[in-house]
């Protein structure tokens, strides 16, 4: 675990955010299993250190774009449980008034420009956001999250070319969780993932996506450089999703083994690793962290109960926020 220089409050906030993501996903999965949530959702459990490590290096003025596996990014960027669960259940008080659901959730008050169900679909949005910042002389940075499978999308190479030519303040964050849906990454991506960015003259980095401090330390440096006009940058974050490609992908043995899943969960769980570090360094006790976990679990339970009872949007809203006036 990297020894990044920061204060106790920063460490505890990162731990809290990671636990909030895991807790949110556990509850979202249960809503699906209980047939209370429409459609599918894609669990972020196991990848928490990526979203938190990156988003903790950003301000509310900085932007992110997300993916179909986007709950973790949304929570890490500052979203509230109540509005998120309302959105998943199609309720009026959701972040998108129930229209976005799991795969199109957005929270622009905290700079989250939205999740995207199209693989690689937010790459142009993120690059456009960075271009806007440069043209207006603003110093905000945009982070574009996408998976290893999205490196097969031609759009990535078009926008990286533009970003490199114009030195745009954007960070392309590739969450390499080892699988593109049901296929191993090495079977869909020839060569090196970072070399794809380097071909455009973009500095590319690889980091352990299960180490929140290493992710955060690298991101802080790259964000600072982006603000100085030195972008764009590319990060490959090595991580792992604990659940299937989506909540219905339960029997996964035909494409990955139980031993592999067990190894990642027991040896490289980002929350367990960081919790051990906090206790070892004397930043918090086991009891204090357990109390924090219980508090977060209570908040999530109350948010789910609220969302289940919340009102659906009125039928008159069917065209609201769909067409321009």
Secondary structure, DSSP 8 states (H G I E B T S, - for coil): -------HHHHHHHHHHHHHHHHHHHHHHHHHHTT-S-S-----TT-HHHHHHHHTT--TTSEEE--SS-HHHHHHTT--HHHHHHHHTTBTTSTTTTSSTGGG--BGGGTB----SSTTTTHHHHHHHHHHHHHHT----EEEEEEGGGGG-HHHHHHHHHHHHHT-SEEEEEEE-SEETTEEHHHH--S-HHHHHHTTT-EEEEEETT-HHHHHHHHHHHHHHHHTT---EEEEEE---SS-SSTT----TTTS-HHHHHHHHHH--HHHHHHHHHHHTTSS-HHHHHHHHHHHHHHHHHHHHHHHHS-B--GGGGGTTTS--
